Amino acid sequence: IHMNGHIGRFNTPTNFAMINKVQYRSKFTWTSIHQCNSVFDSSVDSDFTASVDSEDKVQGTGSNKFVIAAGGSAGDIAGDTFTAKDISKYDYLEFWVKSTVPTSAGNLKIHLDDAAITTVTIAAATILESVDVPALSADTWTHCRVALSNPESNTAITAVALEYDSDLGACTVRLDDIRVVQNDSATWTDVPSHLWSIDKTSQDIVFTRD
């Protein structure tokens, strides 16, 4: 489960018989790709309206909000560029995403490259990393964690883009806190038992505000 500081109740899998320990990822090696506090503005399709949403966000001062018109079609993108980053030691991409419509895995994609990302470079399949956004429920912030395909080649990443890869109709998509992590660097620490409990009726795990 992935917390964001605003939610304290999470549903547990129905096949769980009991929970006797909870741990959290207390330390791990990571670097930020895009905090989403500034707007994507280097390659934005005309069917996208990009802005920073300072109200509906997970961290920092805002999230990137993409209002996609009904005329949007598969392959439309919104991208941004930044100073080159060597992320070759990282093997997973993590980010928060929210859509006003439900999606299936791969309807949306996140791309990373060593040059500005355009519809042409996507069509030519020259992007260094193309990550399918997992299936999303409507109007729910979802934390996504996806393995990178070619981390050893990612020595000078300078661009990130959101691709609208299926015709979902008019919708709004928000992105926040895009980062890469080194999976095997994680340290897991026990959460003291007085900070969580189980609601047996709803089969939820509930964390205190502490």
PyMOL commands that set and color helices and strands:
alter all, ss='L'
color gray80, all
select helices_A, chain A and resi 119-123+151-153+193-195
alter helices_A, ss='H'
color red, helices_A
select strands_A, chain A and resi 9-11+23-34+43-44+48-53+63-68+76-85+92-99+108-113+129-132+142-147+157-164+171-190+196-199+204-207
alter strands_A, ss='S'
color yellow, strands_A
deselect
rebuild
show_as cartoon
